[in-house]
C-alpha cells in the first residue's frame, strides 16, 4: 500500500485572500473556490483553504519549510506583501528565516543551498 501527500488544508476566517497570498508566493493557481473554500494547485500538491468560525489558536503544530534561490529577496517580497518577520536563526552553519503569513501561520524560509 502506497500513501502520498495530496492536499494540505489550512483553516482561516477568510480563505480567498490567504489562498491568493500563498498562490502568489508559491506560483500556484486557484483551481476551485466557493464561499467556504479556495483550492490552490502547486504542481502535484494542493493547498485547500477552508473557512472556519474559530481557527485553532496559538502556534501552528506544523509549518511549511520553503527554499528560495535568493532568501533575502524572497523574504523582502513576502514581508512587503503582508508577511511578518519573526526571527532569523542560524544553527550548525544552517541559516533560516521564520515568518508568519497574513493569518499568523508560521513558516520557514531557507536559501536553496542551505546557507
C-alpha positions as CSV (number, residue, x, y, z in Angstrom):
1,X,0.0,0.0,0.0
2,X,1.4,3.4,-1.0
3,X,0.4,6.6,0.7
4,X,1.1,10.0,-0.9
5,X,0.6,13.6,0.3
6,X,-2.1,15.1,-1.8
7,X,-3.6,18.2,0.0
8,X,-2.7,20.4,2.9
9,X,-5.7,22.1,4.5
10,X,-5.4,25.5,6.2
11,X,-8.2,26.8,8.4
12,X,-8.9,30.5,8.2
13,X,-11.6,33.1,8.7
14,X,-11.4,34.3,5.1
15,X,-9.9,31.8,2.6
16,X,-9.8,33.9,-0.5
17,X,-7.1,36.5,0.5
18,X,-4.9,33.9,2.2
19,X,-5.1,31.5,-0.7
20,X,-4.3,34.3,-3.1
21,X,-1.3,35.3,-1.0
22,X,0.1,31.8,-0.9
23,X,-0.7,31.3,-4.6
24,X,1.4,34.4,-5.4
25,X,4.4,33.3,-3.4
26,X,4.4,29.6,-4.4
27,X,3.4,30.1,-8.1
28,X,0.1,28.4,-7.5
29,X,-3.1,28.5,-9.4
30,X,-6.6,28.8,-7.9
31,X,-8.4,25.8,-9.4
32,X,-11.7,25.8,-7.4
33,X,-13.5,28.1,-5.0
34,X,-16.8,28.8,-3.2
35,X,-17.8,31.0,-0.3
36,X,-16.3,28.5,2.1
37,X,-13.1,27.3,0.5
38,X,-10.4,28.1,-2.1
39,X,-8.2,25.4,-3.7
40,X,-4.7,26.3,-4.9
41,X,-2.8,23.8,-7.1
42,X,1.0,23.7,-6.7
43,X,2.1,21.1,-9.3
44,X,1.5,17.8,-7.6
45,X,0.3,19.2,-4.3
46,X,-2.9,21.1,-3.4
47,X,-3.5,23.7,-0.7
48,X,-7.0,23.8,0.5
49,X,-8.0,27.0,2.4
50,X,-11.3,26.5,4.3
51,X,-13.4,29.0,6.2
52,X,-13.9,28.0,9.8
53,X,-15.6,30.2,12.5
54,X,-12.7,29.6,15.0
55,X,-9.2,28.8,13.7
56,X,-7.0,26.9,16.1
57,X,-5.4,29.5,18.4
58,X,-1.7,29.6,19.3
59,X,1.4,28.3,17.4
60,X,0.6,26.0,14.5
61,X,1.7,22.4,15.0
62,X,3.3,22.0,11.6
63,X,4.6,24.5,9.1
64,X,5.9,24.9,5.6
65,X,9.7,24.9,5.1
66,X,10.4,26.8,1.9
67,X,13.6,27.2,-0.1
68,X,14.5,30.2,-2.4
69,X,17.4,30.8,-4.7
70,X,17.7,34.2,-3.0
71,X,16.4,34.0,0.6
72,X,16.8,37.7,1.3
73,X,14.9,38.8,-1.8
74,X,12.1,36.3,-1.1
75,X,11.9,37.4,2.5
76,X,11.7,41.1,1.5
77,X,9.0,40.3,-1.2
78,X,6.9,38.4,1.3
79,X,7.2,41.0,4.0
80,X,6.2,43.7,1.6
81,X,3.2,41.6,0.7
82,X,2.0,41.2,4.3
83,X,4.1,38.5,5.9
84,X,5.7,39.3,9.3
85,X,9.3,38.7,10.1
86,X,9.5,36.6,13.3
87,X,13.2,35.9,13.6
88,X,16.5,34.9,11.8
89,X,18.2,31.8,13.1
90,X,21.5,30.0,12.5
91,X,22.3,26.6,13.9
92,X,25.3,24.4,13.0
93,X,26.0,26.7,10.0
94,X,22.5,26.5,8.6
95,X,20.5,29.7,8.4
96,X,16.8,30.2,8.1
97,X,14.2,32.9,8.5
98,X,10.9,32.3,10.3
99,X,8.0,34.4,9.1
100,X,4.2,34.5,9.6
101,X,1.7,34.7,6.7
102,X,-1.1,37.3,6.9
103,X,-3.1,35.0,9.1
104,X,-0.3,34.5,11.5
105,X,0.7,30.9,10.4
106,X,4.5,30.4,10.9
107,X,6.7,29.1,8.1
108,X,10.5,28.9,7.5
109,X,12.5,30.2,4.5
110,X,15.9,28.9,3.7
111,X,18.4,29.5,0.9
112,X,18.3,26.7,-1.7
113,X,21.9,25.7,-0.9
114,X,21.2,25.8,2.9
115,X,23.1,29.0,3.6
